[in-house]
Amino acid sequence: MTTLAFNAANRSFAFLGIFMDALDKAIAMAKAVHHDRPSAADMNKVRAIAETI
């Protein structure tokens, strides 16, 4: 029973870590773009971040 609980907790923490990493990259993408007038350089920054996902 204890092994099952540890396994479930481990998977939950792993999922949370992956989710937080994806959220961090999404925030970085949002900061890389000038929202009023995105340029080609902005899109290249977003593509570079997206390739790391």
N, C-alpha and C positions, 0 to 999 in steps of 0.2 A: 504494500500500500504506500509506504514511504517513497519507494522508487518511482512509483507512478506519479506521486505529487511532485517530486523533484523534476521528473521529466516534463511534466506539464508546465511547471514554473520556468524551466529552462527555455522551452519553446516560446513561452509568453515574452520573456525578456529578449530573446533573439528577434521576435517579431517587432517588439517595441523599438529595438535598436535600428532595424531596417526601416521602419516607418519614420523615425526621427531623422535618419540620414536622407531619406527621400524628401522630407519636409524642408530640411536645411538646403538641399539643392534647388528646390522649387523657390525658396526665398532668394537664393543667390541669382537665379534666373530672372526673377522679378526686379531685383536691384540692378541687373546688367542692362536693362532696357530703359531708354528714355520714353516714357509712355505717351507723351504728347506728340513726338515725332521720332519713331524708331528708325535707325539707320542700318545700313548693311553691316557695319562693324558691330552694332548691338546684336543683330541676328547671328553673326559669327560667334559672339560670346555665348549666346544661348545654346547654339549647336555644340560648342566645345563642352559646356556643362552637361548637356543632354547625353553626350557620348560617354560620360563617366558613369551614367546610371546603368 
